Amino acid sequence: MTVRRTVRWIHTIVVAALLAAGSLASLAADYPSQTVKVVVPFAAGGGVDVVARIIVPPLSASLGQSIVIENRGGAGGALGASAVAQAAADGYTLLLGTGSTHGTNSSVYAKLSYDPARDFAPIALVTSSPLVLVANPTVPAKTAKELITLAKSKPDELAFGSYGTGSINHLAAELLNSMAGIQTNHVPYRGSAPMMTDLIGGRIQFAFDGVATSLGYIQGGKVNMLGISGTKRSPIHPDEPTISESAVPGFDATVWFGLFAPAGTPKAVVDMLNSKLNAVLTNPVVKAGLLRLGLEPAGGGSDVLAAKVRSEMQKWAKLVREKNIRIEQ
């Protein structure tokens, strides 16, 4: 390559970079100038969908632009997450991600068409919530500590349910097995409702379930609550100790949701969405709606969500390797 051709090539690259930077700056200045789409990577009517429908209307009003929700369920949220990862990085396609899409899937699924850390720009952590440890009333254990003692006295005899292999409550129970030094058997179901039906019927002995979905069963005496899976007590069950404080120090398994954009989305757009979403999460109506579901509004900078993704991926990867949990598509 001659010197002249080299100079021309460098000039072309520089001009292209400047044009791209100008285009991104213009995009950020005009944002949002068209309808924004939030992909919910699970079916309509589920917990993630309900959260989206709580936060989207006030976020839309704050942005002064329509926001539509698109449900793209399948493969533990991986199908919807993959679609957003491949979308244009312009802030008009967002993802309401979860601890599955950005925590456990990268370890549990043998093949994943996206990288939870590399392919997304974190915007803000939306909510965080513990699970509750519940047991059939005939199980002679009223606390997490008593359940662990029972499991140690009857290795391989107790069974726990989950929403399916690799789900957060499956991994929470396996984390309890690992940290408490017990061995109990996994029985997967297709969601909370069939799992709780079998728990109430005594076909399994215990399970981790959502704070809101288990509340009616607990209040009705159909299951006993033994503990909270997070590091702090739930506002819905303020008198119930965490498993960490009562039985297994350091135990922590939470359900969380975060808003993401495709990697490469202009920082100005991410910052604007972060600011607007944080304001939405302080709205009393939004806070009340989330707390009714047992979910605590989170918020904070985009770095908070980025750190959450990194820590969750590391934690669950270690457990998945230890327990040899794998889903082959």
Secondary structure, DSSP 8 states (H G I E B T S, - for coil): --HHHHHHHHHHHHHHHHHHHHHHHHHHHH--SS-EEEEESS-TTSHHHHHHHHHHHHHHHHHTS-EEEEE---GGGHHHHHHHHTS-SSSSEEEEEETIIIIIHHHHBS--SS-TTTSEEEEEEEEEEEEEEEE-TTSS-SSHHHHHHHHHHSTTT-EEEESSTT-HHHHHHHHHHHHHT---EEEE-SSHHHHHHHHHHTSS-EEEEEHHHHHHHHHTTSSEEEEE-SSS-BTTBTTS-BHHHHTSTT---EEEEEEEEETT--HHHHHHHHHHHHHHHT-HHHHHHHHHTT-EE----HHHHHHHHHHHHHHHHHHHHHHT--B--
